[in-house]
Every structure is written in C-alpha cells, then in structure tokens.
Amino acid sequence: MNRDDVIRMARESSFTENSGFDGCFVCNPHSLERFAALVAAAEREACAKVCEDIDAEYDGEDVLATWCAAAIRARGEKT
C-alpha cells in the first residue's frame, strides 16, 4: 500500500481535503471507521496474496498456503 492508495481510500471514505492545509484531510467518526475497514481489507488481501504466491511457488506440495489465504480473507467477515 502506497501513499496514493491511502489517499484514494481516504477519499472513498468521504474524507474531505482541508483547503487551508496542503495534504490535510478532515473526517467524521463514520468516515474514519470506513477508512479503517478499507485499510484492513487491503492489508488482508495483500497477506492472502503472499500465501497464494507461496502456494504457486510450491506447486504440487502440501503447504496449505491456499487454506491460509482463505482464512486471512475470512477475517474480514467476522465483524
């Protein structure tokens, strides 16, 4: 996740840019919760992708990496 990703997620969460300060955003509690959820989902997906890459690297071996990827993604459904 890079700076552009973070800014995109902030905008998706209805943060507003404060025109008085360059790079400063304003949000309300609902927007902040949405932003946190987007960041957490992006991190879960990145971790799951690492597992899938490991599984692909050890093709044919029983490394259970796809099970790990599914378990990581499922964490987002437990809220």
N, C-alpha and C positions, 0 to 999 in steps of 0.2 A: 504494500500500500504506500503510495507516494503522496506528496503534497496536493497534487491535482485530484487524486481520489478523495482525500479528506475534504477538500473544498467542494467537490461535487456532492458528497454525502451531506455536507452541511446545508447546501442549497436544497437538496432533495428533502431535507428535514424542516424546511421553512425557516432556516436561519436567514436573517437579513443583514446585508452589509451596512455597516455604520459609515456613512459618508464622511464623517468628521475624522475618521482614523483609517488610514490605509491598511487593509488586511484584517480589520476588526469586524467581527460578526456579533449580532445580538440575537438571543433566542429566549423562548419561554420554556417552562418545565416540560411541556408536551414535546416541543421540538428537540429538547435535549435528550429525552427518552428515546425518541425516534432515531436520532443521530447515534446514540449508544448502541441501539439494536442493529443499525446498518453496519457500524464498525465491527461489532461482534460477529455478524453474519459473514462479513468479508474475511475476517480472520479465520473463522471456522472453515470457510471454503478453501482458503489458502492452505490450511493444515490438511484438509481432506485431499487436496490435490497432491501434496507431498506424499501422502500414503499411496495414492494411485500411481504416482511415478515410481515409488519403490516397488509396488506390485508389478508394474510393467518391466522394471529392471530385472526382477527375479522371476520372469515368466516361467510357469511350469513348476515352480517351487511353492511349497505351502508356507507362505509368510503371513497370511491373514491380513495383509495390508488393505484389501478392499473392505473387509469387515471393520477395520479401524476407521476407514474413510466414512463408511455409513454411520458408525457410532458417533463420529465427530459431527456430521451433518445433523444427526438426530437430536443433538443437544439443543439446537435451536427450536425444537418442537416441544420442549419440556417446560415452557414458561407458563 
